[in-house]
């Protein structure tokens, strides 16, 4: 395999070096910004670093085969291969590296023990193990958490879950490390023989345990469950498959969790303010787990093999190419996550990380890992809130994919242990959340700093962090969700302040964006308010603490544009103000058309005049300067059809409808709208059809009847799907689509996003045909 030309950065890419091992996302930051798909001649792999590209690969298991996921990334010597052969080593297909349709058939057959109700049975055992291990060192004042706790407990839990006796835990740790090095590492030739012996012994050990299990197939454990399933489905659950899954399961069920919790504690102690927040408020722990998995996850990369000539992010990639998807880099992609470098345990989309993979091959044991990590953090923050990192250097087992510190030394003052004076510390403080966090786990308290009138009927509100934690930076077009007191109403409001300008630190390839001290929104009192704007105007006062989620951005400016035309109708100026400020800062030509009835009711007019001068055109009906949208489009039609101008518009539906008609022949996504309201009417059962939805992660089917929405049906099935507007406006109820055509009825997704078909708004959108598959 070759690719030409190869850039200097691509030629030097070395995933086995210290730069990648210490911080993979930072190591490939240059790639995310300038070369998101590149060929590595050292590795003989194509490397992919952006979130959307990685997610697209995960979705397409036909073009991008998982068959190489467990392939040795470094070819081994003939001597090492002979050693493996002497052990009859035959590691073959597992849930990780199997192609369709066999993969999904086996996944469905074996997934029941991973359901939340089954996993809940393991919680008391996990908590008892963690408590016992902390008891052993809590009065010492110093511990090496990996060896004394983080490795052994997940291994014990894994063996318990699998139904494997735990007599050989030290030997299994040696085997597991060898398996990691053998598969994803670059052992020196002199190491390869020793590694091969360990892997061979591991293989034989797994086979021996499996044979003993066959004598007691009715015992508890996932492997015994597989043995019983083999009786029902001998063609699906085969002998060789069970043997391979026994070995792979021991590694997958404990090594990623051990690394994950070590990475999490290291990250949180390095960000002391965040650690202290969790100590004070353990309800933050479920989302803290997701944020740690996003920011510093245990799975750095995944692999695929192309089955035909294809494109990734616009780059031609030939058939037979090996792909390294640096998922940890995707988790730091600013195109997907606002302020990705910030450790933000209140981030409301942290669970969208790629650490567990995505789609049909998403990690089956993800909720077991989440449960374990939550219990670890709850016990440590409750019993050792004063714990700190000791002075040390961190080392990692060199490999492309699994990542966690080999040692993690911490210190504390035993005399300050809370349980010496408060035995209540020993009681569980929160209920463990098995699954993704709910909205209750990632809300942000914000204090109302200032409320002023920006225009007649428009309140300009300035918000600040209520607990002292840093606010994430935001990009132009972002919005936040605000809970309107105890009304149960949640509304979305665009951030209208100017996003902080990036600065370029010396020697750093990625600009740094200072974090804002405040968020600003502006709220128009609507005559036909659904409750949100009336509550803001009637009840919101300075000093009040609000529950806020976000920021998120469904109205994002493109990475590059030759010219912008911004159109704002009334309160639609809120996102446009931030966008125009960004265009001015970047030096991109632009013009602003601001439409309103009365100048007195148009917010920020004076500020916009001062900021943008003659680039601002105010069209005020009462002054006789009402805009002609058709003429505006006509004036820009040549550049629009050529893709040289982007129109961003926010305002009343009539304005958006007129622009939609007049720009119908412009290229896709050059005209982008933010909507105030939805045209979605009440569900008409006479006009709908019934369809079936398969939930791939849960392995259940639900039927969406003519008179029910998908959101209602999913909630009826016990899934906690958040939603706010229930009109396809806010994007909160988005769910991942793995297969099937969607009848999109929202006003959130762009035309290209709809065409990709990998997500839908469950409150309003439906299936075009009779069947959908969701990643739930």
NORBELZI-V63015 format. One line per field, one symbol per residue. ss: DSSP state (H for helix, E for strand, L for the rest). psi: psi as a letter, one per 20 degrees, with the letter a starting at -180 (. if undefined). A space follows every 50 residues. Layout:
ss->???
psi->???
//
This chain:
ss->LLLLLLLHHHHHLLLLLHHHHHLHHHHLHHHHHHLLEEEELLLLEEEELL HHHHHHHHHLLLLEEHHHLLLLLLLLLHHHHHHHHHLLLLLLLLLLLLLL LHHHHHHHHHLHHHLHHHHHHHHHHHHHHHHHHHHHHLLLLEEEHHHHHH HHHHHHHHHHHHLLLLLLHHHHHHHHHHHHHHHHELLLHHHHHHHHHHHH HHHHHHHHHHHHHHLLLLLLLHHHHHHHHHHHLLLLLLHHHHHHHHHHHH HHHHHHHHHHHHHHHHHHHHLHHHHHHHHHLHHHHHHHHHHHHHHHLLEL LEEEEELLLEEELLEEELLLLEEEELHHHHLLLLLLLLLLLLLLLLLLLH HHLLLLLLHHHLLLLHHHHHHHHHHHHHHHHHHLLLLEELLLLLLELLEL LELLELLLEEELLHHHLHHHLLHHHHLLLLLLLLLLLLHHHLLEEEEEEE EEEEELLEEEEEEEELLLLLLLLLLLLLEEEEELLLLLLEEEEELLLLLL LEELLLLLLLLEELLLLLEEEEEELLLLLLLHHHHHHHHLLLLLEEEEEE EELLLLLLLLLLEEEEEEEHHHHHHHHHHHHHHHHHLLEEEEEEEELLHH HLLLHHHHHHHHHHHEEEEEHHHLLLLLHHHHHHHLHHHHHLLLLEEEEE ELHHHHHHHHHHLLLLLLLLEEEEELLLLLLLLLHHHLLLEEEEELLLLE EEEELLLLLHHHHHHHLLLLLLLLLLLLLLLLLEEEEEELLEELLLLLLL HHHHHHLLEEELLLLEELLLEEEELL
psi->pqqprprgghhipniirhgghhnghhhkhhghhhmioqpohghlqpppiq ghgghhghhnighnpjhjhjqphoprrhghhhgghhjkpkpcqahhkprq ihghghghhjigijqhhghhhighgggggggghhhhjhjhjpqnhghigh ggghggggggghkpqkhkgghhggggggggghgiamqqhihhggghgggg hgghgggggghhhhhmijrqqhghghghhhhhmhhgnrghgggghgghhg ghihghgghghgggggghhhmhggghghghniiigghhgghhhghlrioh qrqrppirpaqokippprqjpppoonhhghijoiihppmhiponijpikh ijrjhjaqbhjqphjhhggggghggghggghhhlhjqqpqprqpqqoorh gppqqhqnpqqrohijphihiniihiqphqppooaqqrhhikqppppohq orpirojppoppqqpijiqqpqrqqpiqrqpppmckiippqppqpirpqq pqqnqpjpipqpoqqqhqqprpppophlpjhghggghhhpqpiqpqpqqa qrojlpqrhpqhqqopppociiighhghghhggghikpqrqpooprgphh joqjggghghhicjipopoogijjkpqnhhhgghhjgghghijiqpppqp aqhggggghggikhjqqpjiopqpqhrqjpaqpohhirqqqqppoghilq pqporhjqrggggghhjjpnoqqfhkjkhhjhkpqpphqqppnpjrkgqr ghhghhkjrqoihhqaqhbipqpqm.
//
